[in-house]
Amino acid sequence: MMSPMLCARHGGRPFTVAAKRIGDRIRERGRFEPGELVQVSLDRPKRSYVVWMTRADLDEHAVTADYVDGVAHVTELRKFALLDRACEHVCPDCLDELLVRSGEQPHSPTPVSRAFDTAIIADNATVDGPLVRCNIHGIAVGSRTSPAMAALIDQRDAVPHGRLINVVVTSPKAENKFFWFDEAFLLRVLGPDIDLSTGIYRMESGDRSRHLLRCGISVCKHCLRDWLQRNGIA
């Protein structure tokens, strides 16, 4: 397992490794025919690990393997790098769903209904912290904005009713964070004395910035970006 990463269907998951051909089929919500998939054990001298690959991967690299209980054990040192390059990070839940669709045994219990479900977000998804549910992009990192802007983004083709301000929250200990709010919202939350004349408002990370973000709501960052681009703003 790898460090936690974001899966648009399942949320935060500790990613695992599988063949790129499998990753492609996962993204298609497809399946493999019986016999196409094989578990491969890369038996290095000091460390071995098992990954799901396709027989086409083994054939492509002319891999000779010893099969024990259905697992292909590879010991030829010069093949390890080739097979490593044929793999990529995948969500373990997505992999289990593919295995069920392909008639293989999943690593974790996976209902058939979930494996064949075509919903953009799975019923066992984890959506917490900065993550939001999006009907278009699945589970995504959210960005705070004003309720009025969020409503316009939901309408997709709507145009802004007033000036939009790029808010930059600065911090000496972390990267700057960027947000978009409408001018009326900022004046209401932060007071009428703030200078928004340049269209960019900088503020230090602290109580005021946290108050502003608490007053806003989260939207999918991809939807926000697309909406801004459609309106020629960013």
C-alpha positions in Angstrom: 0.0 0.0 0.0 1.1 3.6 -0.7 0.5 6.9 1.1 -3.1 8.1 1.1 -4.2 9.7 -2.2 -7.5 10.9 -3.6 -9.8 8.7 -5.6 -12.7 10.5 -7.3 -15.0 7.5 -6.6 -14.0 6.5 -3.1 -12.3 9.5 -1.5 -9.0 9.2 0.5 -7.5 5.8 0.1 -4.0 4.3 0.7 -3.2 3.5 -3.0 -1.8 0.3 -4.1 0.0 -0.8 -7.3 -1.3 -2.6 -10.4 -0.5 -2.9 -14.1 -1.2 0.2 -16.2 -3.5 -1.9 -18.4 -5.5 -2.6 -15.2 -5.6 1.1 -14.4 -6.9 1.9 -17.8 -9.7 -0.7 -17.4 -10.6 0.7 -14.0 -11.0 4.2 -15.4 -13.3 2.7 -18.1 -15.3 0.8 -15.4 -14.6 -2.2 -17.6 -13.6 -5.8 -16.9 -11.2 -8.6 -18.1 -12.1 -11.9 -19.6 -11.3 -15.1 -17.5 -7.6 -15.9 -17.6 -6.5 -12.4 -18.6 -5.5 -11.3 -15.1 -2.7 -12.8 -13.0 -1.1 -12.1 -9.7 2.6 -11.6 -10.1 5.1 -11.9 -7.2 8.3 -9.9 -7.9 10.7 -12.0 -5.8 13.6 -9.7 -5.2 16.5 -11.0 -3.0 15.6 -8.7 0.0 11.9 -7.8 -0.7 9.1 -9.4 -2.5 5.6 -8.1 -3.3 2.6 -9.2 -5.3 0.8 -7.1 -7.8 -2.1 -7.7 -10.2 -1.0 -7.7 -13.8 -2.2 -9.0 -17.2 -0.8 -11.9 -19.0 -0.3 -9.5 -21.9 2.2 -7.7 -19.6 4.2 -10.9 -19.1 4.1 -11.8 -22.8 5.2 -8.3 -23.8 8.3 -8.5 -21.8 8.9 -12.2 -22.4 8.7 -13.0 -18.7 9.3 -16.5 -17.5 7.6 -17.3 -14.2 7.1 -20.2 -11.9 3.4 -20.6 -10.9 2.6 -21.5 -7.3 -1.1 -21.6 -6.2 -2.0 -19.4 -9.2 0.7 -16.8 -8.5 3.4 -16.1 -11.1 6.7 -15.9 -9.3 9.3 -13.8 -11.2 13.0 -14.1 -10.1 14.8 -12.8 -13.2 16.5 -9.6 -12.0 16.5 -7.8 -15.3 12.7 -8.2 -15.6 11.9 -6.4 -12.4 12.5 -2.8 -13.7 10.4 -3.6 -16.8 7.5 -4.9 -14.8 7.8 -2.0 -12.3 7.5 0.5 -15.2 4.4 -1.4 -16.4 2.6 -0.5 -13.2 0.9 2.5 -11.7 -0.9 3.6 -8.5 -4.5 2.6 -8.3 -7.2 2.9 -5.7 -7.5 -0.5 -3.8 -11.3 -0.2 -3.8 -11.5 0.4 -7.5 -9.1 -2.6 -8.0 -11.4 -4.8 -5.9 -14.4 -3.8 -7.9 -12.6 -4.6 -11.2 -11.5 -8.0 -9.8 -15.2 -8.8 -8.9 -16.3 -7.7 -12.4 -13.6 -9.9 -13.9 -14.5 -13.0 -11.8 -11.5 -12.8 -9.5 -11.3 -12.7 -5.7 -11.0 -9.2 -4.3 -8.6 -8.3 -1.5 -11.5 -6.9 0.7 -15.2 -8.0 0.7 -16.8 -6.2 -2.2 -20.5 -6.6 -3.0 -21.3 -7.4 -6.7 -23.8 -4.5 -6.7 -21.0 -2.1 -5.9 -18.6 -3.6 -8.4 -21.1 -3.1 -11.2 -22.4 0.2 -9.9 -22.0 3.1 -12.4 -22.5 5.9 -9.9 -19.7 8.5 -10.0 -19.3 8.2 -6.2 -19.4 4.7 -4.5 -21.7 4.0 -1.6 -18.7 3.3 0.7 -16.9 6.5 -0.2 -15.2 8.6 2.5 -15.8 12.3 2.1 -14.4 14.3 5.0 -12.1 17.2 5.8 -11.6 19.4 2.8 -13.3 17.0 0.4 -16.6 17.6 -1.3 -19.1 15.6 -3.4 -19.5 16.7 -7.0 -22.0 15.3 -9.5 -19.5 16.0 -12.3 -16.1 15.3 -10.9 -16.8 12.9 -8.1 -15.0 13.4 -4.9 -12.7 16.4 -5.1 -10.9 18.9 -2.9 -13.1 21.8 -2.1 -12.4 25.5 -2.3 -14.2 28.0 -0.1 -16.3 30.7 -1.8 -19.4 32.8 -1.1 -22.9 31.3 -1.1 -23.9 33.5 -4.1 -20.9 32.3 -6.2 -21.6 28.7 -5.2 -25.2 29.1 -6.5 -24.0 30.5 -9.8 -21.4 27.7 -10.1 -24.2 25.1 -9.6 -26.1 26.8 -12.5 -22.9 26.3 -14.6 -23.8 28.8 -17.4 -24.7 31.6 -15.0 -22.6 34.8 -15.2 -21.4 36.7 -12.1 -23.7 39.6 -10.9 -20.9 41.8 -9.5 -17.2 42.0 -9.1 -15.2 39.0 -8.2 -12.2 39.3 -5.9 -9.2 37.0 -5.7 -8.4 36.6 -2.0 -4.8 35.6 -1.2 -4.3 34.2 2.3 -0.6 34.5 3.1 1.4 32.6 5.7 5.2 32.7 6.6 5.0 28.9 7.4 3.0 27.6 4.4 2.2 28.2 0.8 -0.2 31.1 0.0 -3.8 30.0 -0.5 -6.1 31.5 -3.1 -9.9 31.9 -3.0 -12.6 33.7 -5.0 -15.4 35.7 -3.4 -17.8 38.2 -4.7 -17.2 41.8 -3.6 -20.5 42.2 -1.7 -19.8 39.1 0.4 -16.3 40.4 1.4 -17.6 43.8 2.3 -20.3 42.2 4.4 -18.0 39.8 6.2 -14.9 41.9 6.6 -16.3 45.3 6.8 -16.7 48.3 4.3 -13.2 49.7 5.0 -11.2 47.0 3.1 -9.6 48.1 -0.2 -10.8 45.8 -3.1 -9.9 48.3 -5.9 -7.2 46.1 -7.5 -9.4 43.0 -7.6 -7.0 41.2 -5.4 -7.2 41.2 -1.6 -4.3 39.9 0.5 -4.7 39.0 4.1 -2.6 37.1 6.6 -3.5 33.7 7.9 -5.2 34.2 11.3 -8.5 34.9 13.0 -9.9 37.2 10.2 -9.1 34.7 7.4 -10.5 31.8 9.4 -13.7 33.9 10.0 -14.0 34.6 6.3 -13.6 31.0 5.3 -16.0 29.8 8.0 -18.6 32.2 6.5 -18.1 30.8 3.0 -19.1 27.3 1.7 -17.1 24.7 -0.1 -17.4 24.0 -3.8 -15.6 21.6 -6.1 -12.3 23.2 -7.1 -12.7 21.8 -10.7 -16.1 23.3 -11.1 -14.9 26.6 -9.7 -12.0 26.7 -12.2 -14.2 25.7 -15.1 -16.8 28.4 -14.2 -14.1 31.1 -13.9 -12.6 30.1 -17.2 -16.0 30.2 -19.0 -16.5 33.7 -17.7 -13.0 34.8 -18.8 -11.9 35.4 -15.2 -9.1 32.9 -14.7 
